[in-house]
């Protein structure tokens, strides 16, 4: 896809799901995905929702499908996806209608760290708390590469040959290649949400898939107290920015795509509203025009009836006879007008009759 086409957001905004379509919501961790999933689940019959949210083992998806007798129409969760994927791609659908949610990379990384710290059941909780890691130590530790290093970019690219698994791993794919593939993945998505614009994102989702508007977005799996980059040392924020430089470029591209689709939605809704107003007011306008035409037609008919009457014809003949007898502009006409003025003046000056 060319840069011009990419910048124009060429994908249609509305993507109505058919009976055979599978919607795949790629839940990137700490992007408010569970809140989105709660709303999306409600748009499908429970039997048509794939029951797993992740695949901890290679055969997890296959086993879940064997135990799930119904046709799957909605998949959502922390799944890898791509030609090398042994789960969703191989066993559910190779060409789903894709959707995802992205978040500012620094804020997402901070949220991931705080999530691990506050949840004992988290995979890395014992390590992070046991070693008393602050945010900077967490970010610098290579053991947390999947949680920190360009997480959104790598998850969007999916299971492809050459995807780095460690910071020091040999790279078959350059950073530029990773970014370009991630951008193409975004452009293939029917819907892209932005965590920082959650309400607008859900409005766009409803419009995209032709659904009724969503209710208020719930806050699920969110920290009880909010925190932002301003609450942490600058050194830690800079370390995150360094390790999420690709995510920043991909996130900025997602934001531009979102803006393009949001603007297209608003323009279409405005046009629809104008058409509805026009359709609602058109009958009244037509009635007014018809009434005006009818009044004009009645006036024309009345005037034609007067012209056809005996009295009108007599007035026309008398007027013609007077013009022949007293030519306009002649001395005879001037004398006639003086005499008529004197007679009418005398009549007007006559005192009224006594009661």
N, C-alpha and C positions, 0 to 999 in steps of 0.2 A: 504494500500500500504506500502511495506517495505521501510526502509530508503535507502537500496541499489537501489531499483527500483526508489524511489523518486529522489535520487541523480543522477541517470542515465538519467533522463528526457525521460521516456519511451514512451511518447505520440508521434505519428508520427508528423513530422513538417508540411507536406502538408495535408490540409483538404479541398478538393474541395467541394464547396457547391452544393448540388442538388436542383432540382426545389421545393422540399417539405421542404427543410431546412429553419429554421429561425435563422438568425445571431443576437445575443443579445450582444450589446456593453454596458457593465456596466460602466457608466461614474461616476467615483469617483470624487467629487468636487476638483477643483484646481490641476488637474493633466494634464492640457492642453487638456482635453477631447473635447472641442468644436473645436479645430484645427483638431483633429483626425476625428471627426464626419463630418466636412466639406468635408474631402477626402473620407470617407466611403460612405456618401450619394450619391456621384457621381457614385458609382458602382452599384446602384440600380435604377430602374425606380421609379419616385416620388410616383406613385400609390402604390408601394409595401413597402414604408417606413411608419412606424407607426408615426402618426402626433404629438404625445405628447412627451415632453422631461422630464416630471415629472407627478406625480399623486397627486395633492394637496388634493383630496378628495377620499374616499374609492371607489366610483363608477366612478371615472374619466376615468379609462381604459375601463370599460364596455360601458360607454356612447360614448367614442371616437370610439370604434369598431362598435357600431350601426350606427354611422354616416360615417363610412369608409367602402364602399362596396367592396373594393379590398382585395385580400389575402395579408397578411402581411408577408414580407420576411426579414425585417430589423427593429429591435427595438434598440433604443439608448437613454440613458438618466439616470437621477437620480432616478432609480426605485429600490425598495427593491425586493428581489427575494428569494423565498423559499417556503416550504410547507404551511406556514401560510399567504403567500402573497395573497391578494385579488385582485391583478391587473394582471400583466403580467403572473405570474405562473398559475393563475386560468383561465384566459380568452384568452391568446395568445398561449403560448407554455410552456409545462412542461419540455421539454428536448431540449432547443435550443443549437446551436453552440455558445459557450460563448467566449467572448473576454473582455479584460479590460486593463487599464493603471494604473501603480503605480508610486509614486514619493517619494523621500526622505522625511521621516515623518516631520523632522524639517522644511525643505523648504516648504512643503505643508501647514503646520500650519501657518507659517509666511505669505504665500500667501493668506490664508483664512482670516487672520486678516486684511491685507492690502486691500483685496477685499471689505470687509465690510466697512472699513473706507472711501473708495473713491466712493462708490456707494450708493447714497441716497435711491434708491429703494430696497436696500438689507434689509432683514427682521430685522436684528439687528443693522442697521446703527444708528438709533436714540438713541438706548441704549448706544452703544459704544462711539459715539461722544458726546452725552449729558452728560455722566459721565466722559468724558475725559480719557478714559481708554488707558493706554499704553499696549504694548504687554504682559508684565508680568501680569497685572491685568486681561486682557482678558483671558489668559491661566488659571489663578487660579479660575476664576469665574465659579461656577457649572452650571450657566445658559447656558454656551456655551459648555457643555459636548459633544453634537453631533458634534461640529466643531473641537474639540481638542482631546478628549480621544480616542486613538486608532481607529480613524475614519475609516481607510482603512480596518482594521481587521474586525470591526463590519459590515461594508457594504458588505464585501466579504462573511461573514458567512450568512448574510441575515436574513429573518424572520424565526427564530427558537425559540422554547420554552426556556426561561431562559436567553435570551439576555439582558444584563443590559442596562437600560435607563438613569440612574443617577449614579454619582460616589459612592453614599452611598446606592444604591439599593441592596437588597439581590441578591446573584449570584447563580443561579442554574448551571451555567457553569463556571468551573475554567478557569483561564488565559491559562493554558496549553491546555485545551479542545478547547478554542477559537482559539488559534494559529494553532492547528492541523487541525481543520475544515477549517480555512482560507487557509492553505497550500493545502488541498485537493481540495478546490474550484479553486485555481490557477492551479493545475495539470489537472483539468477538462477543463481548457480554451484552445481553439484551438490556440489562440494568446494572448501573454502578451507583452505589451509595457512598456517601461521605459521612463519617462519624460526626464530624463537627457540624454537619448540617442534617441532623437526623430527621427532623420533621419534614423538611423539604424532600429529603431522600425517599421517605415513605410515600409522600404525595406523588413523586415521580414514579415510584414502583406501581402504585394503584393505576395511574394513567397508562403506564407502559403496557401492563397486562390486561387492561380493560376491567379492572375490579372497582368495586365501590371504595370510597375513601376509607382509610384506616382510622381506628380510634387513636387515642393518645398512646404514644409509644411507651411501653413499660421499661423500667430500669431493672434489668436482670443481671446478676453476677457482677454488679458494680460495687466499687469500694464505698463503704459507709461514709467516708470523708474524702473530699476531693483533694487532689494535689496536681500541681503543674510543674513545669520546668523551673519556675521561679522559686520553688521550694527546695531546690537541690543546688549543690556547688556548680559553678560554671565549668569546672574541669570535667565533671561527669557529663554535663550536657554536650560539651565539645567532643568527648569520647564517643557518645552516642551518635552525634552528627557525622563523625568520621566513619563509623561502622554502618551507617544507614544512608550513605550518599546516593546509592542506586535507588533505594526506596524513596528518597526525596524527589528524584527525577520522575519516577513512576507515579508517585502521589500527585505531583504537580500536573502530570499528563491526565490522570484520572479526574482531577478537579476541572481541567479545561473541558474534558468530555462531558462531565456533569453539567457544567454551565451551558454548553451548547444544547444539550438535550433539555435542560430546564427551560431555556429561552424558547426552544421550539414548542415545548408543551404549553407555555404561557401564551404564545402567539396563536396556537391552534385553539386553545380554550377561549381566547378572546374572540376569535372568528366564529366559533360555535355559538357563543353568547350573542354576538351581533345577528347571526342568522336566526336564532330563536326569537329575538326582539322583533326582527323584521317579519317573521312568520306570524307572530302574535299581533302585530299592529297592521299587517297587510289587509285583513278583512275589513277593519274599521276604515282604513284609507280608501279602499275600493268602494265602500258604501257611501262615503262622503263625495267621491267623484261622481258616482252614479246619480246621487241626489242633485248635485249641481247641474249635470247634463240634463236631467229630467226637468229642472226648473227652467233652464234655457230653452228647452224644446217646448214647454208650455207657453213661454212668452212669445216664441216665434209663431206658434199656432194662434195665439190671441191676436197678434198683430195682423196675421194673414186674414183672420175673420173680420177684423175692422176694415181692412182694405177691400174685402169683398162685399161689404154692406152698401145699401142704397145711399145712405146719408154721406158716407165717405166719398162715394163716386160723385155726388152732387157738389160737395165741397171742392173736389179736385176740378170739376168742370167750371164752377163759379170762379175759382182762382185763375184758371186759364183764360176765361172770358174777360176778367178784369185786366190781366196783363195785356190782352190784345186791345182793349178799349182804352186803357190808361198805361201806355208803355213805361217801363221803369226808367227813371232819370229824366223824363220829359217834363215840360212846363205844366202839362195837364196833371201829372202825378203830384207835383209840388202844390198845385192849387187844391187837389183832392185831399192831400195830407193836412193842409191848413184848415180846410173846412171840417175834416174829421176831428181834428184837435179841438177846434172851437166848439163843436157839438158835444164832444165828450167832456170838455172842461165845464161847459154850462151844466151838463147833467150832474157832474161831480159836485159843483158848487150849489146845486139846488138844495134848500133846507129840507130836513126830513119831515115827513107827514106827521101831523099832530096825532097823539094817541087817542 
